[in-house]
Amino acid sequence: MLDGYTTGAPLTIVFWNSNVQSQDYEQFASIPRPGHADFVANVKYNFANDPRGGGHFSGRLTLPIVAAGVVAKKILNAEYGTEEDPQKLDVVISAKLLEIGGEKDPSKWDSLLKGVAAEGDSLGGIIECTVTGLGVGVGDPFWDSVESCLAHAIFAIPGVRGIEFGDGFAAARMKGSEHNDPFGPDGPLKNGSGGVNGGLTNGAPIVFRVAVKPTSSIAKPQKTWDFENKKETVLQVRGRHDVCFARRTPVIVEAMTAIVLADLL
């Protein structure tokens, strides 16, 4: 960077994590957390996974994703849409938390999470992301469809369990006349497709929802296997772990979406 502008050289952003408690993760080398990547990582990497807190499987890695997403949003705004030039695209990406543990009323979330935390347990959630201003024809058929590229990136966010576009899985229970989007002079009149037909944007907002699992690291006792002593054991996870990390996820979904769209455009 020079005077606030890129020079053409690669951008480098470094974050120093100075608030660590690595001792909380030592036991997972031989006693894997149920639901976590400890077991598969230890097998694949010969018990050499990063002992400081999850390594490549940690939510910590979403920090550089968000940083890259900030850059991607600036690219979208600079190259494809500005308020000063309405002839250009005006891309807006917005993600929000829809529900936690099946509860859709935000006023009940805090008390719900307090109760689950007291049990030593955790909850998941659902995030919805909407993208407007892309116009028609962004994307490609087949491998690089808009849905394919977004799903590929979104599933790289640790803890994601599913993604659906538009009507999503509900479309399987609909008739074609219910799911189909009639066209008017300005494009689709409704949005069961989530803004994409044949892998290409159709002018309607891209709308997709992301399912995030409950946090794997919980204080509630769970049965697992002690690979060092070769016996079944009960694990109670120590340390600081979110009761529901879905609350932190909307900004990450936005960042991943911006990265994908900047690449497609």
C-alpha positions, 0 to 999 in steps of 0.5 A, a space after each residue: 500500500 502507498 498513500 492508501 492505494 494498492 501498488 500491484 504487489 500482493 497484499 499482506 495482512 498479519 494478525 497476532 493472536 496474543 490471547 491464547 490458552 494452548 494448554 486447553 487443547 493438549 488433551 485432544 491429540 489423544 482424546 478427540 472431541 466428538 464432532 470435531 476434526 481432531 480424529 481425522 486430522 490426527 489420522 491424516 497428519 500422524 498426530 501432528 495437528 496444530 496443538 495451539 487450538 485447532 490449526 486449519 480446522 479452527 474458527 480462528 482462520 475465519 479472521 483472514 477470510 473476513 480481511 480478504 472479504 473487506 478487500 473483495 468488497 472494495 474491489 466490487 465497489 470500485 470496479 462494478 458499482 458506485 453511487 456516483 455512477 448508477 450505470 455501473 453495478 451497485 452490489 450489496 451483500 447482507 447476511 443476517 442470523 435467522 434462528 438459533 437452535 430452531 428459535 426464530 424470535 431474537 428476543 428469546 435468544 439470550 435466555 435460550 443460550 444462557 440455559 444451554 450454557 448452564 447445561 454445558 451444551 451448545 446450539 447451531 443456527 441458520 444465516 441468510 445472505 442476500 446479494 443485490 445489484 449483480 444484474 443478469 448473466 454473472 456466472 457460468 453453467 455447470 462447474 462454475 455456476 454461481 451456486 457451485 462457487 458460492 457453495 464451495 466457498 461457504 463450506 470452507 467456513 468451519 462448522 457449516 452443515 448445509 446451504 440452500 438457494 431460494 426455495 431450497 429443499 422446500 422446492 422438492 415438496 412443491 409443484 412446478 407451478 409453485 416453484 417456477 418464477 414467472 418473468 416480467 419486463 424487468 426479470 423474475 416476478 418472484 424468487 423461488 430460484 434464489 436469483 440463479 437460473 442455469 448457473 447464471 444470475 437472473 437479475 433477482 437478488 441472490 438469496 441463500 441460507 446456511 446451516 451452522 452446526 452446534 459448537 463441538 467443544 462443550 463442557 457436557 460429558 461425552 463418550 469418546 476414545 482415548 487413543 493413547 491408553 486404548 480405552 473408552 473415556 469421558 471427555 469434558 472440554 475445558 476452556 473458552 468456547 462459544 455456546 453458539 458460534 453461529 452468532 459470529 458467522 454472518 460477517 464471514 458469510 458476507 466475506 466469502 460471498 464477496 470473494 466469490 463474486 469478485 472472482 466471478 466478475 
